[in-house]
Amino acid sequence: MCTCPRTASIGLMPTPGSGCVAESQACLLLPGTLCDGRLFEPLLQHWPAGASVRPRIDDFERLESGVSSWCERVLSQAEGPMDVVGFSLGGLLALRLIALAPQRIRNLVLIATNAQAATPAHRERTEQHKALWHASGPLAVARDLLEQSQAAATLSPAAVQTVEDMAQSTPWARFVAQCELNASRPEGFTALSQWEGRLLLISGEQDPWCGQDKQVAMQQARPDAHWVSLPQCGHYIPLAQPERLAQALNAFFQFTPQGLALS
């Protein structure tokens, strides 16, 4: 467990040589609904070579067997404490990990995440998306998600294509498991408040799903959390602004002696 003092700004991370850098091991990257490792490819292009935090992407294998089975598999694949970066649905799974095995998670980054419990609206939306898949296929679901998240204005055509391609590569059973997780998720504030690791929140100012109100709610559970709000950015942060996301992670994980200032 990292014992570095927490600070009010991501620009005030532990100095080189502190426990955070020396203890860094695996960093688990968790994508979102209808996403896979391609979501993080732009981010990994900015990941420093030789960084002590080593990224490993999980594509939700065995999520169809249940969240508990998935968590057990993930925890068994890593030795000792690990860092977790979760995007959207991946953030929900990250919250399950700190609830199940808080001592195993050292640092947590929640990107475009909502820690509130599921509501009937979540169930209704997931049922609509399953019906849309049956009627028109996964591409139609991806395009509906892009429209609802207002992502078109903040994503390049190539990034939009990536979202569509990832959706078409997602097996039906995995999508159903993702829908069930989203529609039945418990609140994550209790797990956050009881967990003792370092927390970074990253959101897009134009995200209609996981914007400022969702981040403030998590900060109330964890007043020591660092929060970065990215202007002119919607929900799909890893595709929309990978360089600025890399800067925030760089400062949080202390990849370099001074970190990279957000501008």
Order of alpha helices (4+ residues) and beta strands (2+ residues): alpha-beta-alpha-beta-alpha-beta-alpha-beta-alpha-alpha-alpha-alpha-alpha-beta-alpha-beta-alpha-alpha
